């Protein structure tokens, strides 16, 4: 009897681990699909991967945006500002957090991005981290971090300390 209980508990544990692993793999693929949609300017695919209640945070502390605004922002940037965005050296890590305030399924993406601007503005290379929360096969939240000052410096902006004036 003891052996049967141990076998049953082990089976339940292994099945649970297998389901969790499949979810993390599926979530990582979902984010890869979203990144490709950004690179190829496929707004309908982007829209289908974002939950209707999506919230995007960052890179600055007070930055937040909903789904409709995020899609409009990407479209405006690609039509007016960027010639192209390429994710280079992109790496995804998918995890499930089982307790606490951030409970759920998450994918963290570290990437080197090459952003080419329209006209004679040039291009920049940045390191960016975006952390996505996934629910029901949709992106419900993202937090993006990158060095905005580095982008401006690469574009030729000069920072002046007002105390030096």
MIDO-157134 format. One record per residue (C-alpha): residue number from 1; residue in one letter; chain; x, y, z. Coordinates in steps of 0.5 Angstrom, whole numbers. Example, Ala and Ser with C-alpha at 12.3 -4.5 7.8 and 13.67 -1.06 7.14 Angstrom:
2
k:1	r:A	c:A	X:25	Y:-9	Z:16
k:2	r:S	c:A	X:27	Y:-2	Z:14
This chain:
165
k:1	r:X	c:A	X:0	Y:0	Z:0
k:2	r:X	c:A	X:6	Y:5	Z:2
k:3	r:X	c:A	X:9	Y:3	Z:-5
k:4	r:X	c:A	X:3	Y:5	Z:-9
k:5	r:X	c:A	X:2	Y:12	Z:-5
k:6	r:X	c:A	X:9	Y:13	Z:-7
k:7	r:X	c:A	X:8	Y:12	Z:-14
k:8	r:X	c:A	X:2	Y:16	Z:-15
k:9	r:X	c:A	X:5	Y:22	Z:-11
k:10	r:X	c:A	X:11	Y:21	Z:-16
k:11	r:X	c:A	X:6	Y:21	Z:-22
k:12	r:X	c:A	X:2	Y:27	Z:-20
k:13	r:X	c:A	X:9	Y:31	Z:-19
k:14	r:X	c:A	X:12	Y:29	Z:-25
k:15	r:X	c:A	X:5	Y:30	Z:-29
k:16	r:X	c:A	X:5	Y:37	Z:-26
k:17	r:X	c:A	X:12	Y:38	Z:-28
k:18	r:X	c:A	X:11	Y:36	Z:-35
k:19	r:X	c:A	X:5	Y:41	Z:-36
k:20	r:X	c:A	X:9	Y:47	Z:-32
k:21	r:X	c:A	X:15	Y:45	Z:-37
k:22	r:X	c:A	X:10	Y:45	Z:-43
k:23	r:X	c:A	X:7	Y:52	Z:-41
k:24	r:X	c:A	X:14	Y:55	Z:-40
k:25	r:X	c:A	X:16	Y:53	Z:-47
k:26	r:X	c:A	X:9	Y:55	Z:-50
k:27	r:X	c:A	X:10	Y:62	Z:-47
k:28	r:X	c:A	X:17	Y:63	Z:-49
k:29	r:X	c:A	X:14	Y:61	Z:-56
k:30	r:X	c:A	X:9	Y:66	Z:-55
k:31	r:X	c:A	X:14	Y:72	Z:-54
k:32	r:X	c:A	X:18	Y:70	Z:-60
k:33	r:X	c:A	X:12	Y:71	Z:-64
k:34	r:X	c:A	X:10	Y:78	Z:-61
k:35	r:X	c:A	X:18	Y:80	Z:-62
k:36	r:X	c:A	X:17	Y:78	Z:-70
k:37	r:X	c:A	X:11	Y:81	Z:-70
k:38	r:X	c:A	X:14	Y:88	Z:-68
k:39	r:X	c:A	X:20	Y:87	Z:-73
k:40	r:X	c:A	X:15	Y:86	Z:-79
k:41	r:X	c:A	X:10	Y:91	Z:-77
k:42	r:X	c:A	X:5	Y:86	Z:-76
k:43	r:X	c:A	X:0	Y:90	Z:-72
k:44	r:X	c:A	X:-6	Y:85	Z:-72
k:45	r:X	c:A	X:-2	Y:79	Z:-70
k:46	r:X	c:A	X:1	Y:84	Z:-64
k:47	r:X	c:A	X:-6	Y:86	Z:-62
k:48	r:X	c:A	X:-8	Y:78	Z:-62
k:49	r:X	c:A	X:-3	Y:77	Z:-57
k:50	r:X	c:A	X:-4	Y:82	Z:-53
k:51	r:X	c:A	X:-10	Y:81	Z:-48
k:52	r:X	c:A	X:-15	Y:87	Z:-48
k:53	r:X	c:A	X:-13	Y:89	Z:-41
k:54	r:X	c:A	X:-6	Y:89	Z:-43
k:55	r:X	c:A	X:-2	Y:94	Z:-39
k:56	r:X	c:A	X:5	Y:96	Z:-41
k:57	r:X	c:A	X:10	Y:99	Z:-36
k:58	r:X	c:A	X:17	Y:103	Z:-37
k:59	r:X	c:A	X:22	Y:105	Z:-39
k:60	r:X	c:A	X:21	Y:111	Z:-34
k:61	r:X	c:A	X:18	Y:110	Z:-27
k:62	r:X	c:A	X:11	Y:114	Z:-29
k:63	r:X	c:A	X:11	Y:110	Z:-36
k:64	r:X	c:A	X:4	Y:106	Z:-37
k:65	r:X	c:A	X:0	Y:104	Z:-43
k:66	r:X	c:A	X:-6	Y:100	Z:-45
k:67	r:X	c:A	X:-7	Y:96	Z:-51
k:68	r:X	c:A	X:-10	Y:101	Z:-56
k:69	r:X	c:A	X:-5	Y:106	Z:-54
k:70	r:X	c:A	X:1	Y:101	Z:-55
k:71	r:X	c:A	X:-1	Y:99	Z:-62
k:72	r:X	c:A	X:-2	Y:106	Z:-64
k:73	r:X	c:A	X:5	Y:108	Z:-61
k:74	r:X	c:A	X:8	Y:102	Z:-65
k:75	r:X	c:A	X:5	Y:104	Z:-71
k:76	r:X	c:A	X:6	Y:111	Z:-70
k:77	r:X	c:A	X:14	Y:110	Z:-69
k:78	r:X	c:A	X:14	Y:105	Z:-75
k:79	r:X	c:A	X:11	Y:110	Z:-79
k:80	r:X	c:A	X:14	Y:116	Z:-77
k:81	r:X	c:A	X:21	Y:115	Z:-73
k:82	r:X	c:A	X:24	Y:108	Z:-74
k:83	r:X	c:A	X:26	Y:105	Z:-81
k:84	r:X	c:A	X:27	Y:98	Z:-77
k:85	r:X	c:A	X:28	Y:95	Z:-71
k:86	r:X	c:A	X:32	Y:88	Z:-70
k:87	r:X	c:A	X:32	Y:84	Z:-64
k:88	r:X	c:A	X:39	Y:81	Z:-64
k:89	r:X	c:A	X:42	Y:76	Z:-59
k:90	r:X	c:A	X:35	Y:76	Z:-56
k:91	r:X	c:A	X:34	Y:71	Z:-50
k:92	r:X	c:A	X:28	Y:68	Z:-47
k:93	r:X	c:A	X:27	Y:65	Z:-40
k:94	r:X	c:A	X:20	Y:63	Z:-38
k:95	r:X	c:A	X:18	Y:61	Z:-31
k:96	r:X	c:A	X:12	Y:60	Z:-27
k:97	r:X	c:A	X:12	Y:64	Z:-20
k:98	r:X	c:A	X:7	Y:60	Z:-15
k:99	r:X	c:A	X:6	Y:65	Z:-9
k:100	r:X	c:A	X:6	Y:72	Z:-7
k:101	r:X	c:A	X:4	Y:79	Z:-11
k:102	r:X	c:A	X:7	Y:77	Z:-18
k:103	r:X	c:A	X:4	Y:70	Z:-18
k:104	r:X	c:A	X:3	Y:67	Z:-25
k:105	r:X	c:A	X:7	Y:65	Z:-31
k:106	r:X	c:A	X:12	Y:70	Z:-34
k:107	r:X	c:A	X:17	Y:71	Z:-39
k:108	r:X	c:A	X:24	Y:75	Z:-39
k:109	r:X	c:A	X:27	Y:77	Z:-45
k:110	r:X	c:A	X:34	Y:80	Z:-46
k:111	r:X	c:A	X:36	Y:83	Z:-52
k:112	r:X	c:A	X:41	Y:87	Z:-56
k:113	r:X	c:A	X:36	Y:92	Z:-61
k:114	r:X	c:A	X:39	Y:95	Z:-67
k:115	r:X	c:A	X:34	Y:101	Z:-68
k:116	r:X	c:A	X:35	Y:105	Z:-75
k:117	r:X	c:A	X:31	Y:111	Z:-75
k:118	r:X	c:A	X:28	Y:114	Z:-81
k:119	r:X	c:A	X:32	Y:120	Z:-85
k:120	r:X	c:A	X:39	Y:122	Z:-83
k:121	r:X	c:A	X:38	Y:121	Z:-76
k:122	r:X	c:A	X:42	Y:114	Z:-76
k:123	r:X	c:A	X:42	Y:108	Z:-71
k:124	r:X	c:A	X:43	Y:106	Z:-64
k:125	r:X	c:A	X:44	Y:99	Z:-61
k:126	r:X	c:A	X:41	Y:98	Z:-54
k:127	r:X	c:A	X:41	Y:93	Z:-49
k:128	r:X	c:A	X:33	Y:92	Z:-47
k:129	r:X	c:A	X:30	Y:87	Z:-42
k:130	r:X	c:A	X:22	Y:86	Z:-42
k:131	r:X	c:A	X:19	Y:82	Z:-37
k:132	r:X	c:A	X:12	Y:79	Z:-40
k:133	r:X	c:A	X:6	Y:76	Z:-36
k:134	r:X	c:A	X:2	Y:71	Z:-39
k:135	r:X	c:A	X:-5	Y:69	Z:-38
k:136	r:X	c:A	X:-9	Y:65	Z:-42
k:137	r:X	c:A	X:-4	Y:65	Z:-48
k:138	r:X	c:A	X:-4	Y:73	Z:-48
k:139	r:X	c:A	X:1	Y:78	Z:-46
k:140	r:X	c:A	X:-3	Y:82	Z:-40
k:141	r:X	c:A	X:3	Y:86	Z:-37
k:142	r:X	c:A	X:10	Y:88	Z:-39
k:143	r:X	c:A	X:15	Y:92	Z:-36
k:144	r:X	c:A	X:21	Y:94	Z:-40
k:145	r:X	c:A	X:28	Y:97	Z:-38
k:146	r:X	c:A	X:33	Y:100	Z:-42
k:147	r:X	c:A	X:38	Y:106	Z:-42
k:148	r:X	c:A	X:34	Y:112	Z:-45
k:149	r:X	c:A	X:40	Y:117	Z:-44
k:150	r:X	c:A	X:45	Y:112	Z:-48
k:151	r:X	c:A	X:40	Y:112	Z:-54
k:152	r:X	c:A	X:40	Y:120	Z:-54
k:153	r:X	c:A	X:48	Y:120	Z:-53
k:154	r:X	c:A	X:48	Y:115	Z:-59
k:155	r:X	c:A	X:44	Y:120	Z:-63
k:156	r:X	c:A	X:48	Y:126	Z:-61
k:157	r:X	c:A	X:45	Y:129	Z:-55
k:158	r:X	c:A	X:49	Y:133	Z:-50
k:159	r:X	c:A	X:47	Y:133	Z:-43
k:160	r:X	c:A	X:49	Y:139	Z:-39
k:161	r:X	c:A	X:49	Y:140	Z:-32
k:162	r:X	c:A	X:45	Y:146	Z:-30
k:163	r:X	c:A	X:50	Y:147	Z:-24
k:164	r:X	c:A	X:55	Y:148	Z:-29
k:165	r:X	c:A	X:52	Y:154	Z:-33
